[in-house]
Amino acid sequence: MIVIGITGIIGSGKTTISRMLKNEGFNVIDLDGLAKEAIKQKEVKGKIKKAFGERYIEDGQVDMGRLRETAFKSNETLRALEKIIHPRVIEELDKQVERLKRKGAGAVLVDAPLLFETGLYRKLDKIVVVSAEMEKIRERLKRRGMAGEDVDRRIPFQIPLKEKEKKADHIVSNNGTEEDLKKELAALLEKIKEWEVRANAP
């Protein structure tokens, strides 16, 4: 079995590509989803309370808006949050990958926004980077309702796309139309098929 990471930066189109791959029948593990589940754990909430303060827990639940705002204020606070959540995400990821391997899956895709930032890329067989021009990214985020200052605050905490592209085994360009993206998807599907055949060859 081959495990492939799908990454990019906020607004580059990583989630769109992951959704398209899922629609093609691939097993896709969403690390953002695993992180959201991890935050519901009692032990995790206790660690967040200890590290950040009581005001981040409201009615027994983590105030995600407040926590996200604080986490993206500095590298120190973001790393502190990752240190709490990341080990639990990786533990669950490993369980799901092993489960799919036992079921005979030929390939598993991992949708991971901070794949390089957390060092997770070292655990994976191949890396796909979904890339786009910053102008396009800002347009998309604006359409989503994200304020310009919020975009400016969050992007510096991610490794630049150009740096990620250098480490990629395949790059999906997401600068054009929906039809253009379908062509990019077709090329990616061919590449995944090629990787899968090589990985599972006797």
N, C-alpha and C positions, 0 to 999 in steps of 0.2 A: 504493500500500500504506500501511496505517496501523500505527504501532507504539504499543502501549498498555502502560503500566506497571501492575503489580499490586503494591500495597504495604500495609503496616500496621505493627504491632509484634509482637514475639514473643508468641504465644498468641492473637492476634486472629483467626486463621483464614485468613490469606493463602495458605498452602500448600494448604489444603483447597479453596479456591476455584480455585486454579491447577490442581489435579488434576481438578476437575470440568470446567473449561474444556477441558483436554486430552482428557478423555473425550468431550467434545462435538465433537472433531475439530480444535480450534484448535492452531496452532503455539505452544508455550510454551517459552521459554528460561529456564532456572533459573540465576540468577546465583550462588547458593550452590554449585551443582554446578560452575560454571565456576571459582569460587574454589578449590574442592577440587582441581580439575585443575591450576590454576596453581601451587598449593603443591608439586606433585610435580616441577615444573621445576627443573633443576639450578641455574640462575641465581637463581631465587627462593629456594631453600633457602640458597644462599650469602649472599644479602642478609639473610635472617632471622637466620642465624648471626652475621653482622657486626653487625646492629642490636640483637639481643637476647642473643646469647651462645651458646657451644657446647652448653650443656646443653639447648637446645631442639631439637637434632638428635640422634636416637638411631637407630643402625644405618642411617644414611643417610637416615632419614625424619624429617619434622617431628613433634615430640611435640605434637599438636594440643590435648590436654587442658591441658598446661602453658602452651602459647602463648595459648590462649583465656583462661585464668585471669589471665595477666599483662596481656594486651591490655585487659581490662575493668577494670583497676585505675585507669586515668586516661584522660582524653581524649588526652593526649600519646602514650601507648603505643598506644592504639587507632588514632590517626591515623598513627602510624609504620608500623603493620602495613598499614593501608589504602594508604599511599603505595607500598608494595612490590607489593601484590597487585592493587589496583584498575586500574592501567593495562593489565595483562595481561588482566583480565576484560573491560574495555571493548574491547580489540583483538579478542578472540574473539567478543564480542557483535556487533560491527560486521560481522565476517566472516559470522556466521550469519544476520544480518538481510539482508545483501546476497545471500547464497545463496538465501534464501527469496524475496526480491524477484525474482530471476532466474527462479525456478520459477513465478512468477505468484501467490504468496500474496496474499490480499486484506488479511489482518490478521496481525500477530505480537504475542504477549503476552510481556512480560518480567516474570518473578517476581523482584522485587528488594526485600529487606527494608530496605536503607538507601538507597532511591531518592532521598529528599530530603537525607539526611545527607551523601551523596557528591556531590550536585549533578547526578546522572544524569538527574533529571526534566527538565532543560533540553533533553535530546536527544530526548525522546519527544513523541508527538503528543497523547496523552490519558493521564490518570492515574485509576486506580481505587484507592480506599482501603478496605480491609476493616477495619471497626471493631467494637469490642465494649466492654462495660463492664469496668472493671478487676477487679471482683469475679469476673466470668466468666473473665477471662483468668487470674487467679491460680488459680482452680479447675482449669482445663484444664492449666496447667503443673504443678500439684501431682499431677494424675492421671498426667502423663507422668513423674513421678518427680523433678522439679526441686525442689530445696530452696528454701525461702522466701528465705534470704539470697542465693542465687544469682539469683533473680528480682529482688530488690531491687538487686543489684549491676549487672545488665544493663539494666534498663528505663531508668534515668536517662541512658544513653548514646544513647537514641533520642528523636527529636523526639516530643512528646506527640501522641496521636491527634487531639485537638481541633485542633491546629495543622495536621496533615496533612489533616484533613477540609476545612479552609478552602481548600486548594490543589487539592482533588480535582475531577475532572469528573464523577465518579459515586462514591457511597458505598454499600458493601454492609454492611448491619447484621447482625452475627452474634451476637445475644443470645438467640435462641430455640431452637426444636426443629430437628430435621433437615428437617422439612417446611417450616418457616419459611425455612430456608436455601435450599431448592429454589425457593421463590417469589422469593427475592432473586436467585438465579442466573438465573431466567427473565427478570426485569427487566433484569439485566445483559446477557444475550444479546440482548435487544431493543435495548438501548443500543449495544452493539458493532455490531450489524447496521446501525443508523442511522449510526454513525460511518463504518463501512466503505463504505456507499453514497455518502456525501458525499465521502469521501477519494478514491474511485475513479471519481467522476463525470467525464465528459469535459469 
